[in-house]
Amino acid sequence: MMIDICIIGGGASGLAAAVSAAEQKQGRVLILEKKQMPGKKIAASGNGRCNLTNRKCSGALETLDFFASLGVFTYTDGEGRVYPNSNQAKDVVYALVRAAKSLGVELKTECTVEKILPLSGRGGFQVRYKGGTLEAKKVLLACGGKAGPQLGTSGDGYGLAKALGHKVTRLAPILTGLETRENLKQLKGVRAMARVGLRKDGKLMAEETGEVQFNEDGISGICVMNLSRQVKLEPGETFAEGIARYQICFDFLPEMDWEETIVLLHRRQNIMELAVEDLFLSIVPSKLKQVLAEKSGLACGTQAALLSEGEVESAARILKSWTLSLSGVKGWNYAQCTSGGIPFGEVNGDTMESQLIPGLYFSGEILDFDGPCGGFNLQHAWETGRKAGKAMANAISNSSD
């Protein structure tokens, strides 16, 4: 017997698609998941809290209605990020799997799909997986990207799609930390608030404000992870050539302009017996103030009152524009998302059906989409998964009329 709808991947978009398809009651729905259990990446998202969506997303209200119908109670923080009220991502996985099973969705785990072949003449597909074969009228590739391979997303779907004639744009790990040429070992574990700018050949490309976390080989934090989306290579450029063009700069006093910063430092000079490095006291953490003083060429331990105007300007410059050179980005094991994938030009945006292969659908991270931290990427997964699920069920219904 031919399966009506075969969903490859039991992650966020795959589970959303399965529930949405099964709700239409138009045939047999099967999920093939290569891990022992579905939803592993959901369970790990948001540091185990699962940032479901963001109120700033155009489809957020529909997503909230969907999860409310599954029994997931949510709250929204001051940044528009939505979480389950329990702050437990496992509750989201449980709600999705429970709903899918109650609607009759079949789930086959530890099942790695190796090939998809269109059936000539009668339509549908042959799906070959490790240990068996099945046939399906509709197939959804919801395999995820390459980010977080320890959670099962090793990029298998790209090979399956390419074998069917689809293009895959250049893939890169994003929403990850950035590595610097400078050794930051003495700052390991330090956290500081700053406005962080990404520059390419000296030109500002993007900037974010937030907490920066320093480690011995680079920096991380939400603001840094968001900037990692903008690190891109030119066609034909090697990674070494491309990354060498990028710099990261820090403004530790973003609320002050240059003149205000100079005035602040002059006032601090007048504090009795203040050491040079203490010009940065309480502006940045203690370990960082020592580094900034050294990088600005000031002699630590000497009195700030003895600084020349040029030295005060050096201190202001390091506070407003300390610059590091990039040497790399943290790899797939550290990344939250994949840049690149199946181009949207090859997919119907309303149904998520392939423009090249009728009956083949795509959803989630396998598509060439990436958003910033804060629930935008999970919103994309739920939204495209639900679109695909409904469209496949409707297509099955129309074919049986």
C-alpha positions as CSV (number, residue, x, y, z in Angstrom):
1,M,0.0,0.0,0.0
2,M,1.3,3.4,-0.9
3,I,1.7,6.0,1.9
4,D,-0.2,9.2,1.2
5,I,2.2,11.6,2.8
6,C,5.8,10.8,3.8
7,I,7.6,13.4,5.9
8,I,11.4,13.0,6.1
9,G,12.5,14.5,9.4
10,G,10.8,14.7,12.7
11,G,12.1,18.1,13.8
12,A,10.2,21.4,14.1
13,S,8.9,21.7,10.6
14,G,8.3,18.0,10.1
15,L,6.2,17.6,13.2
16,A,4.2,20.8,12.4
17,A,3.6,19.5,8.9
18,A,2.5,16.1,10.2
19,V,0.0,17.6,12.6
20,S,-1.3,20.0,10.0
21,A,-1.7,17.3,7.4
22,A,-3.3,14.8,9.7
23,E,-5.8,17.4,10.9
24,Q,-7.3,17.3,7.3
25,K,-7.9,13.6,7.6
26,Q,-7.0,12.9,4.0
27,G,-4.9,9.8,4.2
28,R,-2.0,8.1,5.8
29,V,0.8,10.3,7.2
30,L,4.2,8.8,8.1
31,I,7.3,10.5,9.6
32,L,10.8,9.0,9.0
33,E,13.2,10.2,11.7
34,K,16.8,9.1,11.7
35,K,17.4,9.6,15.5
36,Q,15.9,7.5,18.3
37,M,13.3,10.2,19.0
38,P,11.8,13.2,17.2
39,G,12.3,16.8,18.2
40,K,15.9,16.6,19.6
41,K,16.8,20.1,18.2
42,I,13.6,21.6,19.6
43,A,14.3,20.2,23.0
44,A,17.8,21.8,23.0
45,S,16.6,25.2,21.6
46,G,16.7,28.3,23.7
47,N,19.0,26.7,26.2
48,G,16.3,24.1,26.8
49,R,13.5,26.7,27.0
50,C,12.4,26.8,23.3
51,N,11.9,30.3,22.0
52,L,8.8,29.3,19.9
53,T,8.4,32.5,17.9
54,N,8.7,36.3,18.1
55,R,5.8,38.7,18.2
56,K,7.6,40.7,15.5
57,C,7.1,37.9,13.0
58,S,4.1,38.4,10.6
59,G,2.8,34.9,11.3
60,A,3.3,34.8,15.0
61,L,-0.4,35.0,16.0
62,E,-1.2,32.0,13.8
63,T,1.7,30.1,15.4
64,L,0.4,31.0,18.9
65,D,-3.1,29.8,17.9
66,F,-1.6,26.5,16.6
67,F,0.3,25.8,19.8
68,A,-2.7,26.9,22.0
69,S,-4.7,24.2,20.2
70,L,-2.1,21.7,21.2
71,G,-2.3,22.8,24.8
72,V,0.9,24.8,25.0
73,F,0.5,27.9,27.3
74,T,3.0,30.6,26.5
75,Y,4.3,34.0,27.7
76,T,6.1,36.8,25.9
77,D,9.2,38.6,27.2
78,G,10.1,42.3,26.8
79,E,11.9,41.6,23.4
80,G,8.8,39.9,21.9
81,R,10.2,36.4,22.3
82,V,7.6,33.7,23.1
83,Y,8.3,30.7,25.4
84,P,6.2,27.9,26.9
85,N,5.2,29.1,30.4
86,S,7.0,26.2,31.9
87,N,10.3,27.3,30.2
88,Q,10.7,23.6,29.2
89,A,11.3,22.9,25.6
90,K,10.5,19.2,26.2
91,D,6.9,20.3,26.8
92,V,6.7,21.6,23.2
93,V,8.1,18.3,21.8
94,Y,5.6,16.3,23.9
95,A,2.7,18.4,22.7
96,L,3.6,18.0,19.0
97,V,4.3,14.3,19.3
98,R,1.2,13.7,21.4
99,A,-1.0,15.6,18.8
100,A,0.6,13.8,15.9
101,K,0.0,10.3,17.4
102,S,-3.6,11.2,18.5
103,L,-4.3,12.2,14.9
104,G,-3.0,8.8,13.6
105,V,0.4,9.9,12.3
106,E,2.9,7.0,12.1
107,L,6.4,7.6,13.3
108,K,9.4,5.4,12.3
109,T,12.6,6.3,14.1
110,E,16.2,5.3,13.5
111,C,15.4,5.4,9.9
112,T,18.0,7.1,7.6
113,V,16.6,7.9,4.1
114,E,19.2,7.3,1.4
115,K,17.4,8.0,-1.9
116,I,14.2,9.4,-3.3
117,L,13.1,8.3,-6.8
118,P,10.1,9.7,-8.7
119,L,7.9,6.9,-10.0
120,S,7.5,7.2,-13.7
121,G,4.0,7.2,-15.2
122,R,1.8,6.9,-12.1
123,G,3.3,9.7,-10.0
124,G,4.5,9.4,-6.4
125,F,7.9,8.4,-5.1
126,Q,10.0,5.5,-4.0
127,V,11.7,6.3,-0.8
128,R,14.7,4.1,0.0
129,Y,15.9,4.0,3.6
130,K,18.4,2.0,5.5
131,G,16.8,-1.4,5.8
132,G,13.8,-0.9,3.5
133,T,11.8,0.8,0.8
134,L,8.3,2.4,0.6
135,E,6.2,4.3,-1.9
136,A,4.5,7.6,-1.2
137,K,2.2,10.0,-3.1
138,K,3.7,13.1,-1.6
139,V,7.1,13.6,0.0
140,L,8.2,16.4,2.3
141,L,11.9,17.1,2.9
142,A,12.0,18.5,6.4
143,C,15.5,17.2,7.2
144,G,16.9,20.4,8.7
145,G,20.3,21.9,7.8
146,K,23.8,21.2,9.0
147,A,23.9,23.2,12.2
148,G,24.1,21.1,15.4
149,P,25.0,17.7,13.9
150,Q,25.2,16.3,17.4
151,L,21.4,16.7,17.4
152,G,20.9,14.9,14.1
153,T,21.0,17.7,11.5
154,S,23.9,16.5,9.3
155,G,22.7,18.0,6.0
156,D,21.4,14.7,4.5
157,G,18.5,16.5,2.8
158,Y,20.7,18.6,0.6
159,G,22.1,15.5,-1.1
160,L,18.6,14.1,-1.6
161,A,17.4,17.4,-3.1
162,K,20.4,17.7,-5.4
163,A,19.9,14.2,-6.7
164,L,16.4,15.3,-7.7
165,G,17.7,18.3,-9.7
166,H,17.5,21.1,-7.1
167,K,20.2,23.6,-6.5
168,V,21.7,24.2,-3.1
169,T,23.2,27.6,-2.4
170,R,26.5,27.9,-0.5
171,L,26.1,26.6,3.1
172,A,27.7,28.2,6.1
173,P,27.3,27.9,9.9
174,I,25.6,31.0,11.4
175,L,24.2,32.2,14.7
176,T,27.5,31.1,16.1
177,G,30.6,32.6,17.8
178,L,33.4,34.5,15.9
179,E,37.1,33.6,16.2
180,T,39.7,36.4,16.4
181,R,43.4,36.6,15.3
182,E,44.2,38.2,18.7
183,N,44.7,35.8,21.6
184,L,42.0,36.7,24.2
185,K,43.1,34.0,26.7
186,Q,43.3,36.5,29.6
187,L,39.7,37.6,29.0
188,K,38.3,34.1,29.0
189,G,35.0,34.1,30.8
190,V,34.6,37.9,30.8
191,R,31.2,39.4,29.9
192,A,30.7,43.0,28.9
193,M,28.0,45.2,27.4
194,A,28.8,46.9,24.2
195,R,27.6,48.0,20.8
196,V,29.4,45.6,18.4
197,G,30.0,46.5,14.8
198,L,31.1,44.1,12.0
199,R,33.3,45.8,9.4
200,K,34.4,44.5,6.0
201,D,37.5,46.2,4.6
202,G,36.9,48.9,7.2
203,K,33.3,49.6,6.1
204,L,30.5,49.1,8.7
205,M,28.3,46.2,7.5
206,A,26.1,45.7,10.6
207,E,25.9,46.4,14.3
208,E,24.2,45.0,17.4
209,T,24.1,46.0,21.0
210,G,24.2,43.5,23.9
211,E,26.3,41.3,26.1
212,V,29.6,40.0,24.6
213,Q,31.2,36.9,26.0
214,F,35.0,36.6,25.6
215,N,36.9,33.3,25.4
216,E,40.4,32.5,24.5
217,D,39.9,32.2,20.8
218,G,37.1,34.7,20.2
219,I,33.8,36.1,21.2
220,S,30.1,35.0,21.5
221,G,26.8,36.2,22.8
222,I,23.5,36.9,21.1
223,C,24.7,40.2,19.5
224,V,27.8,38.4,18.1
225,M,25.8,35.4,16.9
226,N,23.5,37.8,15.0
227,L,26.5,39.5,13.3
228,S,27.8,36.1,12.2
229,R,24.9,36.0,9.6
230,Q,26.7,38.9,7.8
231,V,30.0,37.2,7.4
232,K,29.9,36.1,3.7
233,L,32.4,35.1,1.1
234,E,32.5,36.5,-2.4
235,P,32.2,34.1,-5.4
236,G,35.5,32.4,-5.9
237,E,37.0,33.7,-2.7
238,T,38.7,31.2,-0.3
239,F,37.7,31.2,3.3
240,A,41.1,32.5,4.4
241,E,40.9,35.4,1.9
242,G,37.3,36.3,2.8
243,I,37.6,36.1,6.6
244,A,40.7,38.3,6.5
245,R,38.6,41.2,5.3
246,Y,36.4,41.3,8.4
247,Q,36.9,43.1,11.7
248,I,34.9,43.4,14.9
249,C,34.8,46.7,16.7
250,F,33.4,47.5,20.2
251,D,31.9,50.6,21.6
252,F,31.7,50.3,25.4
253,L,30.0,53.6,25.8
254,P,27.4,53.6,23.0
255,E,25.2,56.2,24.8
256,M,28.0,58.8,24.6
257,D,29.5,60.5,21.6
258,W,33.2,61.3,21.2
259,E,33.2,64.6,23.0
260,E,31.1,63.3,25.9
261,T,33.6,60.4,26.3
262,I,36.5,62.9,26.4
263,V,34.7,65.0,29.0
264,L,34.1,61.9,31.1
265,L,37.7,60.8,31.1
266,H,38.9,64.3,32.0
267,R,36.6,64.3,35.0
268,R,38.0,60.9,36.0
269,Q,41.5,62.3,35.8
270,N,40.7,64.6,38.6
271,I,39.8,61.7,41.0
272,M,42.6,61.6,43.6
273,E,45.4,59.2,42.9
274,L,43.4,57.3,40.2
275,A,45.5,54.9,38.3
276,V,45.5,54.9,34.5
277,E,43.7,51.6,34.1
278,D,41.0,52.8,36.6
279,L,39.9,55.4,34.0
280,F,37.8,52.4,32.8
281,L,36.6,51.4,36.3
282,S,33.0,50.2,36.3
283,I,32.7,51.0,32.5
284,V,34.0,47.5,31.7
285,P,34.9,44.4,33.9
286,S,38.2,44.5,35.8
287,K,40.0,42.1,33.6
288,L,39.0,44.0,30.5
289,K,40.0,47.4,31.9
290,Q,43.6,46.1,32.2
291,V,43.6,44.9,28.6
292,L,42.1,48.1,27.3
293,A,44.7,50.2,29.1
294,E,47.5,48.2,27.7
295,K,46.0,48.2,24.1
296,S,45.7,52.0,24.2
297,G,49.4,52.3,25.0
298,L,49.0,53.6,28.6
299,A,51.4,52.6,31.3
300,C,49.3,50.8,33.9
301,G,49.9,51.9,37.5
302,T,50.8,55.5,36.7
303,Q,48.5,58.3,37.8
304,A,45.7,59.2,35.3
305,A,46.2,62.9,36.2
306,L,49.6,62.9,34.5
307,L,48.1,61.8,31.1
308,S,48.6,64.1,28.1
309,E,45.7,65.1,25.9
310,G,46.8,62.6,23.3
311,E,46.9,59.8,25.8
312,V,43.3,60.7,27.0
313,E,42.2,60.5,23.4
314,S,43.9,57.1,23.1
315,A,41.8,55.9,26.1
316,A,38.7,57.3,24.5
317,R,39.4,55.7,21.2
318,I,39.9,52.2,22.8
319,L,36.5,52.6,24.6
320,K,34.7,53.7,21.5
321,S,36.3,51.6,18.8
322,W,38.4,48.7,20.1
323,T,39.0,46.6,17.0
324,L,39.8,42.9,16.5
325,S,40.5,41.0,13.3
326,L,38.5,37.9,12.5
327,S,40.2,34.6,11.8
328,G,37.1,32.4,11.5
329,V,33.6,31.5,12.7
330,K,32.7,28.7,15.1
331,G,31.8,25.6,13.2
332,W,28.7,23.5,12.7
333,N,28.8,22.0,16.3
334,Y,28.3,25.5,17.8
335,A,26.0,27.0,15.2
336,Q,22.2,27.4,15.7
337,C,21.3,27.7,12.1
338,T,22.4,27.2,8.5
339,S,22.9,29.9,5.9
340,G,22.1,28.7,2.4
341,G,20.0,25.8,1.1
342,I,17.2,25.2,-1.5
343,P,16.5,28.5,-3.2
344,F,13.0,29.9,-2.7
345,G,12.8,30.5,-6.5
346,E,12.6,26.7,-6.9
347,V,9.7,26.4,-4.4
348,N,6.0,27.6,-4.4
349,G,5.9,29.9,-1.5
350,D,2.2,29.2,-0.8
351,T,2.3,25.4,-0.8
352,M,6.1,24.8,-0.3
353,E,5.9,22.4,-3.3
354,S,8.9,22.0,-5.6
355,Q,8.6,24.0,-8.9
356,L,10.7,21.2,-10.5
357,I,9.2,17.9,-9.1
358,P,5.4,17.8,-8.6
359,G,4.6,16.1,-5.3
360,L,7.9,17.0,-3.6
361,Y,7.8,19.6,-0.8
362,F,10.3,21.4,1.3
363,S,10.1,23.1,4.8
364,G,12.3,24.4,7.5
365,E,16.0,24.9,7.6
366,I,16.7,23.0,4.4
367,L,15.4,26.1,2.6
368,D,17.7,29.1,1.9
369,F,16.4,31.2,4.9
370,D,18.0,32.4,8.1
371,G,16.8,34.9,10.7
372,P,18.4,36.4,13.8
373,C,18.2,35.0,17.3
374,G,14.9,35.4,19.1
375,G,12.4,32.9,17.6
376,F,12.6,33.9,14.0
377,N,14.0,30.6,12.7
378,L,11.6,28.4,14.6
379,Q,8.8,30.6,13.3
380,H,10.0,29.8,9.8
381,A,10.0,26.1,10.6
382,W,6.5,26.0,12.0
383,E,5.1,28.3,9.2
384,T,6.6,26.4,6.3
385,G,5.9,23.0,7.8
386,R,2.2,23.9,8.4
387,K,1.9,25.3,4.8
388,A,3.4,22.1,3.4
389,G,1.3,19.8,5.6
390,K,-2.0,21.5,4.6
391,A,-1.0,21.7,0.9
392,M,-0.1,18.0,0.7
393,A,-3.4,17.0,2.4
394,N,-5.4,19.2,0.1
395,A,-3.6,17.7,-3.0
396,I,-4.4,14.2,-1.8
397,S,-8.1,15.3,-1.3
398,N,-8.3,16.8,-4.8
399,S,-6.7,13.8,-6.4
400,S,-9.4,11.5,-4.9
401,D,-12.4,13.6,-5.9
